Amino acid sequence: MSIRLRLTLWYTAILSATLLLLGVGLYFFLYYYYFNSLKPDLQRTADVLRTRIQYDGYSFKLNVRDQLRYNNLYFQVVSLEDGGKTLSPSLAETGLELPDLKVTELKCIVNNECRFDKIQMNNVHFLMYSTPVTVSGLALPGEPVIGIMQAVIEIDDIERLLAMLRFILTVTALLSIVLAASVGWFLARKALRPIEQVITAASRIERGVDLDKRIEYYGPNDEIGELTQTINGMLERLQTAYSEMEEAYGAQRRFVSDASHELRTPLTTIRGNVDLLEKMWKNVQQGTLTPGELQLEMTLEAMHDISGEAERMSRLVNDLLSLARADAGFQMAKSEVELLPLLEEVARKAQLLPRTVEFRTGPFDGVGDACIHGNADYIRQLLFIFIENAFKYTEQGYALLDAQLHGDLVGICIEDSGIGMDKEEVPHIFERFYRADPSRGQKAGTGLGLSIAKWIIDEHGGSVEVRTRKNEGTAFTIWLPVSPCTGDLTSGAEGHSLPEGNQV
């Protein structure tokens, strides 16, 4: 069932219920208004006439003058002794016969319970009032009842009026429902036409798989307009998400290709050395080659190569695991870390790393008692990544570690006088397996260190600034948010092992 049909049916049903309640309410209001105003008059007139009925012990006598005063009233008195009926002159002239009372009705009337009934005689409607008749003419409690008085008044005009009212209400309601259903169907179709346009446009977009298209809408800014704007916004977000997904798939393919390339080289070296050792010592076992100092030296060299390549693969796997955890949305545990002890610990341990340059450290006096909300182990790993890169790509000169506070940020600077980079290469240095200079490929490393460093910086809500010039050196400034220490600290000077696999 379409929305248009459902709207029309709901509208028609509500209108029908409203008209039904209105019609029934109006009808019963007029019905009770007319009859409730007529019954007291009939009862009052009949009670007056009842008090003037004479009884001689055998029959009832009616006062004719009273009857003439109420010529629109017809009545009779039924004797309970013999069932005889004494008719009023007006009733006798019309020849109407009032219906006999049932036993249950007689019992009610004898017990002084007057009753009203609607009757029909000769296709004319009457309202009948029945009341007990006593010797005194008064319906006193305990006084014996000798007869029943039945007074009727014509209500045919009222019945015709009510019948006409029923007919008018019924016809008007039916015509109103039919007209409302037709108009409602037309208005629902007109109101929902923009939705049909939205469906048509969305179907074209779906068939064409073209997320650049948008739904055109020139109507008012009503619910349909808001729906169109929402769908267009959703399409824009889908287009952005689709583009990002394509970029992610491209980056994933490049990552898999680069990782395969990085793993293939050590595996090839290991297999070559293993084959060499296998052939050499098989010849020794067969006696075709005599073991000597040369064979021993070659064996040690091969084993050294295998160990080095295995270590390189281990670092690569560790770095890939770190990046995989980052891609999976890993949330590192964070606490309040005191910055000054952490910097002093990193500076002390960095003195022990292999290097050919002078390592300088700032006094760190500007840091004061600032703290970082983060993970101490990952911050150490972050700093060692940049320090090791500074040592690796600086043949002579110096490498510097310093830190200064600037408002609510701390800038940790790692500067060197090494080979530097071209400015066009800077946007790519944090990509996985990227090497900014062909000479960097001659240095041992996995090419993932700066990618890990960027992830750690992002997790701490920071940023990194790069200043570099070809053959003149590079300076990385890591900006992290800081706050005064509150006492719940993770000391940066406690014993922690040096992170492995931080080389680029």
Stockholm file with secondary structure:
# STOCKHOLM 1.0

chainA/1-504         MSIRLRLTLWYTAILSATLLLLGVGLYFFLYYYYFNSLKPDLQRTADVLRTRIQYDGYSFKLNVRDQLRYNNLYFQVVSLEDGGKTLSPSLAETGLELPDLKVTELKCIVNNECRFDKIQMNNVHFLMYSTPVTVSGLALPGEPVIGIMQAVIEIDDIERLLAMLRFILTVTALLSIVLAASVGWFLARKALRPIEQVITAASRIERGVDLDKRIEYYGPNDEIGELTQTINGMLERLQTAYSEMEEAYGAQRRFVSDASHELRTPLTTIRGNVDLLEKMWKNVQQGTLTPGELQLEMTLEAMHDISGEAERMSRLVNDLLSLARADAGFQMAKSEVELLPLLEEVARKAQLLPRTVEFRTGPFDGVGDACIHGNADYIRQLLFIFIENAFKYTEQGYALLDAQLHGDLVGICIEDSGIGMDKEEVPHIFERFYRADPSRGQKAGTGLGLSIAKWIIDEHGGSVEVRTRKNEGTAFTIWLPVSPCTGDLTSGAEGHSLPEGNQV
#=GR chainA/1-504 SS CCHHHHHHHHHHHHHHHHHHHHHHHHHHHHHHHHHHHHHHHHHHHHHHHHTTCEECSSCEECCHHHHHHTTTEEEEEEETTTCCEEECHHHHHHTCCCCCCCHHHHHHHHTTCCEEEEEEETTEEEEEEEEEEESSSSCCTTCCEEEEEEEEEECHHHHHHHHHHHHHHHHHHHHHHHHHHHHHHHHHHHHHHHHHHHHHHHHHHHHHTCTTCCCCCCSCSSHHHHHHHHHHHHHHHHHHHHHHHHHHHHHHHHHHHHHHHHHHHHHHHHHHHHHHHHHHHHHHHHTSSCCCHHHHHHHHHHHHHHHHHHHHHHHHHHHHHHHHHHHTTCCCCCEEEEHHHHHHHHHHHHTTSCCSSEEEECCCGGGTTEEEEECHHHHHHHHHHHHHHHHHTCSSSEEEEEEEEETTEEEEEEEECSCCCCGGGGGGTTSTTCCSSGGGGGSCCCSCHHHHHHHHHHHTTCEEEEEEETTTEEEEEEEEECEECCSCEECTTSCCCCCSSCCC
#=GC SS_cons         CCHHHHHHHHHHHHHHHHHHHHHHHHHHHHHHHHHHHHHHHHHHHHHHHHTTCEECSSCEECCHHHHHHTTTEEEEEEETTTCCEEECHHHHHHTCCCCCCCHHHHHHHHTTCCEEEEEEETTEEEEEEEEEEESSSSCCTTCCEEEEEEEEEECHHHHHHHHHHHHHHHHHHHHHHHHHHHHHHHHHHHHHHHHHHHHHHHHHHHHHTCTTCCCCCCSCSSHHHHHHHHHHHHHHHHHHHHHHHHHHHHHHHHHHHHHHHHHHHHHHHHHHHHHHHHHHHHHHHHTSSCCCHHHHHHHHHHHHHHHHHHHHHHHHHHHHHHHHHHHTTCCCCCEEEEHHHHHHHHHHHHTTSCCSSEEEECCCGGGTTEEEEECHHHHHHHHHHHHHHHHHTCSSSEEEEEEEEETTEEEEEEEECSCCCCGGGGGGTTSTTCCSSGGGGGSCCCSCHHHHHHHHHHHTTCEEEEEEETTTEEEEEEEEECEECCSCEECTTSCCCCCSSCCC
//
